[in-house]
Amino acid sequence: MSRPLCNHYAALLSSAAAAAAGGGRDGARVAGAVHCLVLRTLPHPPPTYLLNHLLAAYARSGRLPLARRLFDAMPDPNLFTRNALLSALARARLLPDMERLFASMPERDAVSYNALIAGFSGAGAPARAARAYQALLREEAVVDGARVRPSRITMSGMVMAASALGDRALGRQVHCQILRLGFGAYAFTGSPLVDMYAKMGLIGDAKRVFDEMEGKNVVMYNTMITGLLRCKMVEEARGVFEAMVDRDSITWTTMVTGLTQNGLQSEALDVFRRMRAEGVGIDQYTFGSILTACGALAASEEGKQIHAYTIRTLYDDNIFVGSALVDMYSKYRSIRLAEAVFRRMTCKNIISWTAMIVGYGQNGCSEEAVRVFLEMQRDGIKPDDFTLGSVISSCANLASLEEGAQFHCMALVSGLRPYITVSNALVTLYGKCGSIEDAHRLFDEMPFQDQVSWTALVTGYAQFGKAKETIDLFEKMLSKGVKPDGVTFIGVLSACSRSGLVEKGRSYFQFMQENHGIVPLDDHYTCMIDLYSRSGRLKEAEEFIRQMPRCPDAIGWATLLSACRLRGDMEIGKWAAENLLKTDPQNPASYVLLCSMHATKGEWSEVAQLRRGMRDRQVKKEPGCSWIKYKNKVHIFSADDQSHPFSGTIYEKLQWLNSKMVEEGYKPDVSSVLHDVADAEKVHMLSNHSEKLAIAFGLIFVPEEMPIRVVKNLRVCVDCHNATKFISKITGRDILMRDAVRFHKFSNGICSCGDFW
């Protein structure tokens, strides 16, 4: 009676193991129930073959401790027993235990080696997998009358190991052995070979394997399409796709994803429409790819329709789809919709949080990016290199060195500092915050510098007027064979501008187009307008603008208008102001700068007319304010502000500074006051501007060894700029001011902007 009962129990355990391998949840429960029946109904010890089935069921169900306990209690384990436990240890990535069991095995077969190779490969140790395969080839043991030799599973695993290593020589050796062993006609080995060659960039070899394979299945076709798209061979991939008789959802998703990654988002949308028309099932990966395509195209209507479709198909709460939606709406500049999607997600992972942090940063909401990062930490999610790099970039945009330095410490503690995304963000941070020496030190410490690294340092030097260093660094970048991009040239052109290197700037502008094929953007044209204007060559600036293929943007016209104010050129100034008004009617810069030019000449009727024009067009000048951060608190000041708790001390400091500045030769520039009042009243109005109050606060509270960092929401006025130069000389303090136009570094009476902003 016991033999049929044992067979019945073995069948139940086989079903439980198969169900567990397929993702079922009842395998462990069934195995436990059968185990109880075995102990109650069968003599002890039960047959080894039955215990083998029980061990396999426990192992497949994820009950590894029970499987190990059963193994240790078995009186007569055989090769199948040891292989079952070895495979379970390999799946659990318990490499030391797996190696110990393998070494203790009195005999081994191909299954033993397959488990060992799979365990090493799955744990990210393909080199050790290759050594295990070499040991298999040296194995002289004979099992059941046959020498141990690799199987199809072995060779498939080795192809994947060679692919992970990127070892072309090993890959070709494994391919040769596949052919020698007679496995060349099997899709089980053919698909991994196609994938391996494609990943190694040997697309010709991949195509040859594919073409020579008989009886290709859909997996083989999908692998070939993926490889071709990875190698940017879009037409060839499309040809294979169209030649397929049967396509599954993976085929369609592969095409959508590949076209998106190759910058063909419109075609990806077309394929998605065909996919829907044919009634193919759409999964999270398809939605993720097509939402990415919509974001890149700024196709808001299509994106919203697909969002609605995800809701109807109950995919909107999927973590992968939710993250893609956050990214898509962020690229649409619909940050509040991105935020709404993010807040509705019931489950978030590092990708979701990173998408929201990057989205805030891309939309100029850097403070929110920092806040969400801290919220992520409170949720127990550890940042990766991309997340940390993104939040450091937000600190750079805020010119917030205090928070940025804290994240720098986090990068050191977490071990993420060597990652290039984090290192590049740190170089940008210190460069933008005026600590260019620290930025250069971090750059030099990087084991590898890419285009972004060089551009970050070039831009950092350029922002603070270090033209020679900027140009030297750029030339060194070129000599190292690093290809500059458009952002790099913006830094170089602005450096030429600030040093008056007009001819060199011209040559770089031409070099950018002719040698690197970079089409100038608005920022490049603005740099060229600045180059001519700053050097007083306003007529050449005008000619350059007239020869441009399109009109400058608002910043370009404001740059020319600012130069006209400085040079007193009313004719070109009016032309620039008129065009600025056409380009951006609600921009107050044209009115303010023209008012300043007329006020300097005492033309108050013109000033009054311009103000009436502002009122008629409902153009509002944003109230000026400045702020400074001290001990994690932001202190905000407006002109004549009396609300600060230390207001009395601040005004006393200002009075002392004023007296010292007068002794040094400071004369208030009353042209900055656009009111028809007596000069004495103008001087009084100038003396309590918001940036002066913030600087006085910094001089009182910020330690002497630290620079004073002030941010102003508007362009700093001429008088405050001049006064800050005097203050830096009198106090011996470095003062970094970020206004609406650029960064200013005041040191020993000199500003990095060269008195042009």
C-alpha positions in Angstrom: 0.0 0.0 0.0 2.9 2.4 0.8 4.2 2.5 -2.8 1.0 3.8 -4.4 0.5 6.2 -1.5 4.1 7.5 -2.0 3.4 8.0 -5.7 0.2 9.9 -4.9 2.1 12.2 -2.4 4.9 12.7 -5.0 2.3 13.7 -7.6 0.8 16.3 -5.2 4.2 17.7 -4.4 5.1 17.9 -8.1 2.0 19.9 -8.7 2.7 22.2 -5.7 6.3 22.8 -6.9 5.0 23.6 -10.5 2.4 26.0 -9.1 5.0 27.7 -6.9 7.4 28.0 -9.9 4.5 29.7 -11.9 3.9 32.3 -9.1 1.2 30.5 -7.2 0.9 31.1 -3.5 -0.5 27.7 -2.4 2.7 25.6 -3.0 4.1 26.1 0.5 0.7 25.3 2.1 0.3 22.1 0.0 3.8 21.0 0.7 3.4 21.5 4.5 0.1 19.5 4.4 1.6 16.6 2.4 4.6 16.6 4.8 2.3 16.1 7.7 0.6 13.2 5.9 3.9 11.6 5.1 5.0 11.7 8.8 1.6 10.3 9.9 1.0 7.6 7.3 4.3 6.3 6.1 7.0 4.3 7.9 10.2 6.2 8.8 12.3 7.1 6.9 10.2 7.7 3.8 11.7 6.8 0.4 14.4 9.2 -0.8 12.5 10.0 -4.1 9.5 11.2 -2.1 11.7 13.3 0.2 13.3 14.7 -3.0 9.8 15.9 -4.2 9.1 17.4 -0.8 12.4 19.3 -0.8 11.8 20.6 -4.3 8.3 21.7 -3.3 9.6 23.6 -0.3 12.5 25.1 -2.3 10.2 26.3 -5.1 7.7 27.7 -2.6 10.4 30.0 -1.0 10.5 27.9 2.2 14.3 27.5 2.0 14.9 27.0 5.8 12.5 24.0 5.8 14.2 22.6 2.6 17.6 22.8 4.3 16.3 21.2 7.5 14.8 18.4 5.5 18.0 17.9 3.5 20.1 17.8 6.8 17.7 15.1 8.2 17.7 12.9 5.1 19.6 9.6 5.7 20.4 8.9 2.1 20.5 12.0 -0.1 21.3 11.4 -3.8 22.4 13.6 -6.7 18.9 14.8 -7.4 18.5 15.9 -3.7 21.7 17.9 -3.8 20.9 19.5 -7.1 17.4 20.5 -5.8 19.0 22.3 -2.8 21.8 23.7 -4.9 19.3 25.2 -7.3 17.3 26.7 -4.4 20.5 28.3 -2.9 21.3 29.7 -6.4 17.9 31.3 -6.8 18.2 32.8 -3.3 21.7 34.3 -4.3 23.3 32.5 -1.2 26.6 32.1 -3.0 28.8 31.0 0.0 26.3 28.2 0.9 25.9 27.3 -2.7 29.6 27.0 -3.2 30.0 24.9 0.0 27.3 22.5 -1.1 28.8 22.2 -4.6 32.3 21.5 -3.2 30.9 18.8 -0.9 29.0 16.9 -3.6 30.5 13.4 -4.2 29.2 13.5 -7.8 28.0 16.3 -10.1 26.2 16.4 -13.4 25.3 19.1 -15.9 22.3 20.2 -13.7 24.8 20.9 -10.8 26.9 23.1 -13.0 23.9 24.8 -14.5 22.7 25.8 -11.0 26.2 27.1 -10.1 26.5 29.1 -13.3 22.9 30.5 -12.9 23.6 31.4 -9.3 26.7 33.4 -10.1 25.1 35.1 -13.1 22.0 36.0 -11.2 24.1 37.5 -8.4 25.9 39.8 -10.8 29.2 37.7 -10.9 29.5 36.6 -14.6 33.2 36.2 -14.3 32.7 33.5 -11.6 30.1 31.9 -13.8 32.7 31.7 -16.6 35.1 30.0 -14.3 32.5 27.5 -13.3 31.9 26.7 -16.9 35.6 26.2 -17.4 35.6 23.8 -14.5 32.7 21.9 -16.2 34.8 21.5 -19.3 37.6 20.0 -17.3 35.3 17.7 -15.4 36.3 14.0 -16.0 33.5 12.4 -13.9 31.1 10.0 -15.5 27.5 10.0 -14.3 25.2 7.0 -15.3 27.8 5.8 -17.9 28.1 9.2 -19.6 30.8 11.9 -19.3 29.5 15.2 -17.9 29.0 17.6 -20.8 27.3 21.1 -21.2 23.5 21.1 -22.0 21.5 23.7 -23.9 20.7 25.4 -20.5 24.4 25.6 -19.8 25.2 27.2 -23.1 22.3 29.7 -22.8 23.6 30.7 -19.4 27.1 31.1 -20.6 26.0 33.3 -23.5 24.3 35.6 -21.0 27.4 35.6 -18.8 29.6 36.6 -21.8 27.1 39.3 -22.7 27.1 40.7 -19.1 30.9 40.7 -19.2 31.0 42.4 -22.6 33.7 39.9 -23.5 33.6 39.5 -27.3 36.3 36.8 -27.4 34.5 34.7 -24.7 31.2 35.2 -26.5 32.6 33.9 -29.8 34.2 30.9 -28.1 30.9 30.0 -26.5 29.2 30.4 -29.9 31.7 28.0 -31.4 31.0 25.5 -28.6 27.3 25.8 -29.2 27.8 24.9 -32.8 30.2 22.0 -32.0 27.7 20.6 -29.4 24.9 20.7 -32.0 22.8 23.3 -30.3 23.0 25.9 -33.1 19.5 25.2 -34.4 17.8 25.7 -31.1 16.0 29.1 -30.5 16.8 28.5 -26.8 20.4 29.3 -27.5 19.8 31.4 -30.6 17.9 34.2 -28.9 20.6 34.8 -26.3 23.2 34.8 -29.0 21.4 37.5 -31.0 21.0 39.5 -27.8 24.7 39.1 -26.9 26.0 40.2 -30.2 23.7 43.2 -30.4 24.7 44.4 -26.9 28.3 44.1 -27.9 27.7 46.2 -31.0 28.3 43.3 -33.3 25.0 43.7 -35.1 26.2 41.9 -38.2 27.0 38.7 -36.2 23.6 39.0 -34.5 21.8 39.3 -37.9 23.8 36.3 -39.2 22.7 34.1 -36.3 19.1 35.3 -36.8 19.1 34.6 -40.6 20.7 31.1 -40.2 18.2 30.1 -37.5 15.4 27.8 -38.8 12.0 27.8 -37.2 12.3 31.2 -35.6 9.8 31.9 -32.9 8.3 35.2 -31.7 11.0 35.5 -29.0 13.7 35.3 -31.6 12.1 38.0 -33.7 11.6 40.2 -30.6 15.3 39.8 -29.7 16.4 40.8 -33.2 14.2 43.9 -33.3 15.5 44.9 -29.9 19.1 44.5 -31.0 18.6 46.5 -34.2 16.8 49.4 -32.4 19.6 49.4 -29.8 22.1 49.9 -32.6 19.9 52.7 -34.1 19.1 50.5 -37.2 15.5 51.7 -37.3 14.7 50.8 -40.9 16.1 47.3 -40.5 14.1 46.8 -37.3 10.9 48.0 -39.0 11.6 45.5 -41.8 11.8 42.6 -39.4 8.7 43.8 -37.6 6.6 44.0 -40.8 7.8 40.6 -41.9 6.5 38.9 -38.8 3.3 36.8 -39.2 2.5 36.6 -35.5 3.3 39.5 -33.1 2.7 39.5 -29.4 2.4 42.5 -27.0 6.2 42.4 -26.4 6.8 42.8 -30.1 4.6 46.0 -30.2 6.0 47.3 -27.0 9.6 46.8 -28.3 8.8 48.9 -31.4 7.2 51.7 -29.3 10.1 51.7 -26.8 12.8 51.5 -29.5 11.3 54.3 -31.7 11.0 56.5 -28.6 14.6 55.9 -27.5 15.7 56.7 -31.1 14.0 60.1 -31.0 11.1 59.0 -33.3 8.3 59.8 -30.9 5.7 60.5 -33.6 6.3 57.1 -35.2 6.1 55.5 -31.8 2.6 57.1 -31.4 1.6 55.7 -34.8 2.7 52.2 -33.9 0.8 52.5 -30.6 -2.3 53.5 -32.5 -1.9 50.4 -34.7 -1.4 48.3 -31.6 -4.7 49.5 -30.2 -6.5 49.0 -33.5 -5.4 45.4 -33.6 -6.7 44.8 -30.1 -3.3 43.8 -28.7 -3.1 43.8 -24.9 -1.3 46.9 -23.5 0.8 46.5 -20.3 2.6 48.8 -18.0 5.8 48.8 -20.2 3.8 49.9 -23.2 2.1 52.7 -21.3 5.5 53.8 -19.8 7.1 54.0 -23.2 4.3 55.8 -25.0 3.9 58.3 -22.1 7.6 59.0 -22.4 7.1 59.7 -26.2 4.2 62.1 -25.5 6.4 63.9 -22.9 9.2 64.3 -25.4 6.8 65.6 -28.1 5.0 67.9 -25.7 1.9 66.2 -27.1 -0.4 67.2 -24.3 -3.7 66.1 -25.9 -2.4 62.6 -26.8 -0.8 62.3 -23.4 -4.1 63.2 -21.6 -6.0 60.7 -23.7 -3.5 57.9 -22.8 -3.8 59.0 -19.2 -7.6 58.5 -19.4 -7.0 55.1 -21.0 -4.8 54.0 -18.1 -7.6 54.9 -15.8 -10.1 52.9 -17.8 -7.8 49.9 -17.8 -6.9 50.3 -14.1 -3.2 50.9 -14.8 -3.2 54.4 -13.4 -2.2 53.1 -9.9 0.6 51.0 -11.4 3.9 52.3 -10.0 5.6 52.2 -13.4 2.8 54.0 -15.2 2.4 56.5 -12.4 6.1 57.5 -12.6 5.8 57.9 -16.4 2.8 60.2 -16.0 4.7 62.3 -13.5 7.6 62.6 -15.9 5.2 63.4 -18.8 3.3 66.2 -17.1 6.6 67.7 -15.8 7.8 67.9 -19.4 4.6 69.6 -20.4 5.3 72.3 -17.7 2.2 71.1 -16.0 3.9 70.6 -12.7 0.7 70.8 -10.6 -0.8 67.9 -12.7 2.4 66.0 -12.2 2.1 66.7 -8.4 -1.5 65.5 -8.4 -0.6 62.2 -10.1 2.3 61.7 -7.6 0.1 62.4 -4.6 -2.5 59.9 -5.7 0.0 57.1 -6.1 -0.6 54.6 -3.4 2.8 53.0 -3.8 6.0 54.9 -4.7 9.5 53.6 -5.4 12.8 55.5 -6.0 11.8 56.0 -9.7 8.6 57.8 -8.7 10.3 60.0 -6.2 13.1 60.9 -8.6 10.6 61.7 -11.3 8.9 64.2 -9.0 12.2 65.7 -7.8 13.5 66.1 -11.4 10.1 67.5 -12.5 10.2 70.2 -9.8 13.8 71.1 -10.8 12.9 71.3 -14.5 10.0 73.6 -13.8 12.0 76.1 -11.6 10.5 74.8 -8.4 13.8 74.0 -6.8 12.6 74.5 -3.2 9.8 72.0 -3.7 12.4 69.6 -5.1 14.4 69.8 -1.9 11.3 69.4 0.2 10.1 66.3 -1.6 13.6 64.8 -1.3 13.4 65.2 2.5 9.9 63.7 2.4 11.3 60.7 0.5 13.9 60.2 3.2 11.3 60.3 5.9 9.5 57.5 4.0 12.6 55.4 4.3 13.5 55.4 0.6 17.3 55.6 0.1 18.4 57.9 -2.8 20.4 56.5 -5.7 23.0 58.5 -7.6 20.5 60.1 -10.0 18.1 61.2 -7.2 20.9 62.7 -5.2 22.4 64.4 -8.2 19.0 65.9 -9.0 18.5 67.4 -5.6 22.0 68.8 -5.6 21.3 70.5 -8.9 18.2 72.1 -7.3 20.4 73.5 -4.6 22.7 74.8 -7.3 19.7 76.6 -8.9 18.9 78.1 -5.6 22.5 79.1 -5.0 22.0 77.4 -1.6 25.4 76.2 -0.6 24.3 75.4 2.9 21.8 72.6 1.8 24.1 71.6 -1.0 27.0 71.0 1.4 24.8 68.8 3.5 23.9 66.7 0.5 27.6 66.6 -0.4 28.2 65.0 3.1 25.3 62.6 2.4 27.0 61.6 -0.9 30.2 60.9 1.0 28.5 58.8 3.7 26.3 56.9 1.3 29.2 56.1 -1.1 27.5 57.8 -4.0 30.1 60.5 -4.3 32.2 58.7 -7.1 29.1 58.4 -9.3 29.5 60.8 -12.2 25.9 62.2 -11.9 26.6 63.2 -8.3 30.1 64.5 -9.0 28.8 66.7 -11.9 26.0 68.1 -9.8 28.5 69.0 -7.0 30.9 70.7 -9.5 27.9 72.7 -10.8 26.8 73.5 -7.2 30.1 74.9 -6.0 30.6 76.8 -9.3 27.2 78.5 -9.2 27.7 79.4 -5.5 30.9 81.1 -6.2 33.3 78.5 -4.6 35.0 77.9 -7.9 38.2 76.6 -6.3 36.1 73.9 -4.6 34.4 73.1 -7.9 37.8 72.7 -9.6 39.1 70.5 -6.8 36.1 68.2 -7.1 36.6 68.1 -10.8 40.2 67.1 -10.5 39.2 64.3 -8.0 36.8 62.7 -10.5 38.2 59.4 -11.9 36.5 60.2 -15.2 35.2 63.5 -16.6 32.5 63.6 -19.3 31.1 66.4 -21.4 28.8 67.5 -18.5 31.8 67.7 -16.1 33.8 69.9 -18.4 30.8 72.1 -19.2 29.9 72.5 -15.5 33.4 73.8 -14.7 33.7 76.0 -17.8 30.3 77.6 -17.0 31.4 78.0 -13.4 34.4 80.0 -14.3 32.5 82.0 -16.9 29.8 83.0 -14.5 32.3 84.8 -12.2 34.1 86.6 -15.0 37.3 84.4 -15.0 37.7 84.7 -18.7 41.3 83.4 -19.0 40.6 80.4 -16.9 37.4 79.7 -18.9 39.1 79.8 -22.3 42.1 77.8 -21.1 39.8 75.1 -19.7 37.8 75.0 -22.9 40.9 74.6 -25.0 42.1 71.8 -22.7 38.7 70.2 -23.0 39.1 70.2 -26.8 42.7 68.8 -26.6 41.4 65.9 -24.5 39.0 65.0 -27.3 35.8 65.9 -25.3 33.1 67.2 -27.7 31.5 70.5 -26.4 27.8 71.1 -26.6 25.7 74.2 -26.9 25.8 74.9 -23.2 29.6 74.8 -23.2 29.7 77.4 -25.9 27.4 79.7 -23.9 29.9 79.6 -21.1 32.8 80.4 -23.4 31.0 83.2 -25.3 29.9 84.8 -22.0 33.5 84.6 -20.8 34.7 86.4 -24.0 32.0 89.0 -23.5 33.1 89.8 -20.0 36.7 90.2 -21.0 36.0 92.3 -24.1 37.5 89.6 -26.4 35.2 90.4 -29.3 37.3 88.8 -32.1 37.8 85.6 -30.0 34.1 85.5 -29.3 33.3 85.8 -33.0 35.7 83.0 -33.9 34.2 80.7 -31.3 30.7 81.5 -32.5 31.8 80.5 -36.0 33.8 77.5 -34.8 30.7 76.3 -32.9 28.6 76.2 -36.1 31.2 75.1 -38.7 33.2 72.6 -36.7 30.6 71.2 -34.4 27.4 71.7 -36.3 25.7 73.3 -33.4 22.7 75.5 -34.5 22.7 78.7 -32.4 19.9 79.1 -29.9 18.5 82.3 -28.4 21.1 82.0 -25.6 24.0 82.0 -28.1 22.6 85.0 -29.9 22.2 86.8 -26.5 25.8 86.1 -25.7 26.9 87.7 -29.0 24.7 90.7 -28.4 26.3 91.0 -25.0 29.7 90.6 -26.5 29.3 93.6 -28.8 27.3 95.7 -26.3 29.6 95.2 -23.3 32.5 96.5 -25.5 30.6 99.6 -26.4 30.1 98.5 -30.0 26.4 99.1 -30.1 26.2 99.7 -33.8 27.8 96.3 -34.4 25.3 94.8 -32.0 22.5 96.4 -34.0 23.9 95.0 -37.3 24.3 91.6 -35.8 20.7 91.6 -34.7 19.5 92.7 -38.1 21.4 89.8 -39.7 20.1 87.2 -37.3 17.7 84.5 -38.8 15.1 85.4 -36.2 14.5 88.2 -33.7 16.2 88.0 -30.3 14.2 86.9 -27.3 13.3 89.2 -24.4 16.7 88.6 -22.7 18.5 89.6 -25.9 16.7 92.9 -26.3 17.0 93.6 -22.6 20.8 93.0 -22.8 21.1 95.6 -25.6 18.8 98.0 -23.8 20.9 97.7 -20.6 24.1 98.5 -22.6 22.3 101.5 -24.1 21.4 102.8 -20.7 25.1 102.4 -19.6 26.4 104.1 -22.7 23.6 106.7 -22.9 22.7 105.7 -26.5 19.0 106.8 -26.6 18.5 106.0 -30.3 19.4 102.3 -30.2 17.9 102.1 -26.7 14.5 103.2 -27.9 14.7 100.7 -30.8 15.6 97.9 -28.3 12.8 99.0 -25.9 10.2 99.0 -28.7 11.2 95.5 -29.8 11.3 94.3 -26.2 7.7 95.5 -25.7 6.7 93.6 -28.9 8.4 90.4 -27.8 7.2 90.5 -24.2 4.6 93.2 -23.6 4.3 92.4 -19.9 8.1 92.6 -19.2 8.7 95.7 -17.1 12.4 95.8 -18.0 11.9 98.0 -21.1 10.0 100.6 -19.0 12.4 100.6 -16.1 15.5 100.8 -18.2 14.1 103.6 -20.4 12.9 105.4 -17.3 16.4 105.2 -16.0 17.9 106.6 -19.2 15.4 109.5 -19.2 15.8 110.1 -15.5 19.6 110.4 -15.9 19.0 113.3 -18.4 16.3 114.9 -16.2 13.6 114.2 -18.7 10.9 113.7 -16.1 8.0 114.2 -18.5 9.3 111.2 -20.5 9.5 109.2 -17.3 5.9 110.1 -16.4 4.7 109.1 -19.9 6.4 105.7 -19.6 4.8 105.1 -16.2 1.4 106.0 -17.7 2.1 103.4 -20.4 2.8 100.8 -17.7 -0.5 101.6 -16.0 -2.4 101.5 -19.2 -1.0 98.1 -20.2 -1.3 96.9 -16.7 2.4 96.1 -16.5 3.4 95.6 -12.9 6.9 95.9 -11.6 7.6 93.2 -9.1 8.4 94.7 -5.7 12.1 94.3 -4.9 13.3 92.1 -2.1 16.5 90.4 -1.1 17.1 87.5 1.2 19.9 85.8 3.0 20.1 82.4 4.7 21.5 82.0 8.1 21.3 78.9 10.4 18.7 77.2 8.2 16.4 80.3 8.3 15.7 82.6 5.4 15.7 86.4 6.3 13.8 88.5 3.7 14.2 92.3 3.4 12.4 94.9 1.3 13.4 98.6 0.9 13.1 100.6 4.1 12.2 97.4 6.0 11.7 97.9 9.7 10.1 94.5 10.4 13.1 92.4 11.2 13.7 91.7 15.0 17.3 93.1 14.6 16.2 96.1 12.6 17.9 98.6 14.9 21.2 96.8 14.8 21.0 96.5 11.0 20.4 100.2 10.4 23.2 101.1 12.8 25.5 98.9 10.7 24.3 100.6 7.6 25.0 104.0 9.0 28.5 103.0 9.9 29.0 101.5 6.4 27.8 104.7 4.8 30.2 106.9 6.7 33.1 104.5 5.9 32.1 104.4 2.2 32.0 108.2 1.9 35.5 108.3 3.4 36.6 105.9 0.7 35.1 108.1 -2.0 31.7 106.6 -2.5 29.1 108.9 -4.1 25.5 107.7 -4.3 24.3 107.3 -7.9 20.9 109.0 -7.8 20.2 108.1 -11.4 18.8 104.8 -10.0 16.0 106.8 -8.3 13.3 107.3 -10.9 11.4 110.0 -9.0 11.5 113.7 -9.5 12.5 114.6 -5.9 15.4 116.5 -4.4 18.8 114.8 -4.4 18.9 114.5 -0.6 15.7 112.6 -0.7 17.1 110.4 -3.5 20.1 109.6 -1.4 17.9 108.6 1.5 15.8 106.4 -0.7 18.9 104.6 -2.0 20.5 104.0 1.4 17.9 101.5 2.6 17.5 99.3 -0.5 16.8 95.6 0.3 20.2 94.3 -0.8 22.0 96.7 1.5 19.9 95.6 4.5 20.6 91.9 3.7 24.3 92.6 3.4 24.3 94.5 6.7 22.6 91.5 8.3 25.2 89.2 6.8 28.1 91.3 8.1 26.6 91.2 11.6 25.8 87.5 11.8 27.7 85.5 9.2 31.2 84.4 10.5 34.1 86.4 9.0 35.7 83.3 7.4 32.5 82.7 5.3 31.3 84.7 2.3 28.0 86.6 2.5 25.5 85.2 0.1 22.5 87.4 -0.9 19.8 86.7 -3.5 17.7 89.5 -5.1 14.5 88.9 -7.1 15.2 91.9 -9.5 18.2 93.3 -11.3 20.5 95.0 -8.7 20.5 98.8 -9.2 23.6 100.7 -10.2 24.0 102.4 -6.8 23.7 99.2 -4.8 26.2 97.5 -7.1 28.6 100.3 -6.6 28.0 100.4 -2.8 28.6 96.6 -2.5 32.0 97.0 -4.2 32.9 99.6 -1.5 31.6 97.4 1.3 33.6 94.4 0.1 36.7 96.5 0.1 36.1 98.2 3.5 35.2 94.9 5.3 37.5 92.6 3.5 34.5 90.2 2.9 33.6 88.3 -0.2 29.9 89.1 -1.1 28.1 86.9 -3.5 24.9 88.3 -4.9 22.6 86.5 -7.3 20.1 88.9 -9.0 17.5 88.3 -11.7 20.2 88.6 -14.4 23.4 86.9 -13.2 25.8 86.1 -10.3 28.0 88.8 -8.9 31.0 88.1 -6.8 32.3 91.2 -5.0 35.8 90.9 -3.6 38.2 93.7 -2.6 36.2 96.4 -4.4 35.8 94.5 -7.7 32.8 92.7 -9.1 33.1 89.6 -11.3 30.5 91.1 -13.8 32.9 93.9 -14.8 30.3 96.5 -14.0 28.0 95.3 -16.7 24.8 93.4 -16.0 
